[in-house]
Amino acid sequence: MKLKTDRDDKASTSDTLLSKGPNRKRTLKELEVGDVAYIVDFSDHNDIAKKIEAMGLRRGKKVVVLQRLGRGILVKTSNSRIVLTSDLAKNIEIK
């Protein structure tokens, strides 16, 4: 049986703060209906970035989450609406 120490509390608190800090990368998957964000970057996977850009989503583009559809997310860009899967949305970094 492991006893919990003050040191353990401090470590878990700092881990929590790091995961929620201002430098943590946010993804499109985390947004809620009505949220507005700008695309900053895509994940390291070249194929995924090409697929996302082919859909019309580019770096610097503004997106608005219109609806959550089970595992999908309906987003609006300047003049189009696109449904993304959650797996694809988690590869789009936003600010």
N, C-alpha and C positions, 0 to 999 in steps of 0.2 A: 504494500500500500504506500503510495507516494503522498507526502504531506505538502500542502500548498504553502508557499512562502511569499513574502512581500515581493521578492525578486520576480516570481512567476507572475504576479499581478501586474507589475510594471512592464514586463515583456509583452503580455497579452494586450495591455492598453496601447502600447506603442505600435504593435502590429495592426490593431484596429484603426488607429489614427493614420497609419501609412496607407492602408487600403482605401480610406475615404478622403485622403488629402487632396489638395488642389492640383498636384502633379500627376494624379492617377488618370489614366486614359479612360475616357468614357466612350461607349459605343452606342450606335443607333438602337440597338436592341433594348437598352435601358430606358429609353424615353417613353413617356406616357402620352395618351391622347391630348392633343392641343399643344404639346411642346414644340418649340422651334429651335433648330440647331443649324450649324454650318458644318459641312464635311471637311475634315482636316486631312485625313489620310486613310489608306486601306491597309489591311494586314499584309504581311510579308509575302503571301502567296500570289505570285504573278498572275496565275490563271484566274483567281478570284477577282483581282483588281481589274483585269480585262473584262470580265463578265459584268461587273458593277458599272464600269465606264460605258460599256455597250448599251446598258439600260438608260443612259443619260445622266447618271449621277457622277459628278466630277468634283474634284477638290475645290473648296470655296463656295460650292453651291448650297443655297439655303433649302432646308427641308422642313416640312411641317407634318407631324404625325396626325393623320385623320382618324384612323381606326385600328384597333387590334383585332385580328381575325384568327383566333386560336393560335396556331404557330406562325401566322403571317402578320405583317405590319403594312398597312396602307399609308403611303407617304405622298405628299404633294410637293412638287418642285415648281419652278416658275410657270410652266404651262402644261404639265402632265401629272398624272397620278400613276404610281407604281406600287405593286404589291411585292414585298420582299419576304423571304422566309426568315425565321429567327436565326438560322445558321448563317445566312448571308449577312444579315443585319449586325451580327456580332463582330464582323470583320470590317465594319465601317466606323472609323474613329471620328468623333464629333466634338465640337466645343459650343 
